[in-house]
Amino acid sequence: MGVTMPARPKYSPELKERATRMALDLRKDPAMAKGAVRRVGEQLGVHPEALRTWVRQAEIDGGVAPGRTSEDTQRIAELEREVRELRRANEILRTSAAFFAAAELDRKTK
């Protein structure tokens, strides 16, 4: 079973932050709001759907829109990873306890 490397991000964090900021700023102006994401995406060479996702997440993180913040998403992932590790450790402990209990019974019967 091979280990796959995560894909390299297509856009740099700096470009992502700049494009998001520009789109959010344009959306504040009612005259420029319509099509702001598309225009900024074309200007900076960012796919409009990627930029739309970044803008939506920025609005959630900023408390402007409802949804799960990036911080919450990261914390949930950390907790899920910890739960997997604890379950694995518990299974190892259960298996070893059963092994030693069986060995102790075997020793007493001899």
N, C-alpha and C positions, 0 to 999 in steps of 0.2 A: 504494500500500500504506500504510494508515494505521497510526499508532502508537497502541497502546492503553495506557491508564494502568493501573497495578496497582490492584486493588480496595483501598479503604480498610479497614483492619482493623475488624471488627465490635466487638471488645472492646478496651478500652484496656490497655496493658501493666500498669498498676497493678491493674486488675480481674483480669487473667490471673494475676498474681503472687499476689494475695490469695486468689483462689479455689483456686489450686493449693496454697498453703500450708495453707489451711483443710482441704482434702480430705486432704492428706497427714497433718496432725495428727489428724484423725478416724480415719483408717485405722490409726493406731498403737494406738488403744484397741480391743481385741478386741470389746467390747460394742457399739461404734459403727461398726466397720469395714464391715459389710455395708450397702450402700446409701449409703455416705458421699458418693460422687461425685454421685449423684442428688440427695441432700438439699442439698448445698452448691450444686449447680447451680440447683435450684429457689429456694433462699434468695437467691441473687445474680442470678438471671435469666440464667444461662449454660446453653447447651445441654449436656446431659450428655455427649454424644460429644466435644464440643470440650474439655470439662474432663477427660474420661478421657484424651484425647490429651496434654493438657498434663501431667497427673499421670504418665503413662507416660514422657514425655520427661524430666521432672524426676527420676524414679527412675533413668533411664539416665544422665543427667548427674551424678547423685549417686553413681553406682557401685553402686546397689542392684539394678538390673536390667541384663541384658545388652542390647547394642544400640549403635548409632552415636550418639555424643554430638552435641550441637548444635554444639560447636566443630569436631568432625571434619567434620560436614556442611557447615559454612560454609567450611572449608579446602578441601574437595573441590570445592565450587562455584567458589571462587577459582582453583584449579588448572585446572579445566575451561575457565574463561573465558580463562586465560592460554594454554592449549594452542590454543584457537580462534584467538586473536590471533597466536600464533607461526605456526600453519599458514597463516593469511592472509598474513602477512609473507613467509613462504617462497614461497608461490605468486607473489606480486608479484615477488620477487627472481628466481625461475625464469623468469617471463615476460619480465622486462626483460633478463635475461642472454641469452635466446634472441633477443630483438629486436636487441640490440647485436651478437651474434655474426652474425646474418643481415646486418646493416648492414655489418659489417666484411668479410664475404665478398663482398658486392655491391660494395663500394669497391675491393677487390683485383682483381676481375674487369674493372673498367673501365679 
